Amino acid sequence: MGLETYQEKRRFERTPEPKGEVEASSSGNLYIIQKHAASHLHYDLRLELDGVLKSWAVPKGPSMNPGEKRLAVHVEDHPIEYGSFEGIIAQGEYGGGTVMLWDRGTWEPLGDPHKGYAKGDLKFDLHGERLAG
């Protein structure tokens, strides 16, 4: 997906969010969840893959029960720098509201992550501060 959609939706002169770029040499496995109090409270799951953070909005937030499934809506890729972003996005801007880091750590793909992502069936284990498994 790249960062074109991410950058088109934001006015960086009005938001503290990082503009970012695709990290061509990125081979990390950063995992984060951000609590985002925008027009509706939700949580954003982000997994580092291919030099960006693949991202999903999770309206009901993460579950501590690994057997419980939650809706996760795929959204635009975010830059790796977004993994440390916390702050207030001005009202009236895309995603306006408070963003705070809720969990962070690493993720471990189960199988080929590129094939799983392409099929919409990405399986992984989390090694976070709050979530594991």
C-alpha positions, 0 to 999 in steps of 0.5 A: 500500500505504501504511505501515499494514502496516509500522507494524502489524508493529513495536513502536516502543518496542522498535525503533530503526526510524523510524515514518514517514509517507507523504511526500505531497509526495515526488517523489524517486527515492531508491534503496537496498539494505540488507543485513539479517542477520535470521533469514536473511541477505538484502538489501532493495531499496527504491525511492521511489515515491508517498511511500514506499519500495516494498520487495523482499527479495532472498534471494541479494543483488544481482548484478553481472551485469545479465543475471542474474535474482534472486528479489525478494519484494515486502514492505510499503512502508517510510517514506522515513526508512528510507532512512538507517536502519542499526542493530540490531533486537532479537531477537524483534522483526519483522526482528530483526537487523542492518541496514546500508546496502549501496548508495544512489543514485537510480533512473530508471524505464523507462516509466511506473513506476505501470503497471509496478509495478501489472503486477509488471513494473517496469523501471528503471536504477540510479545507485548507489554500487555498482550502475549500470545 
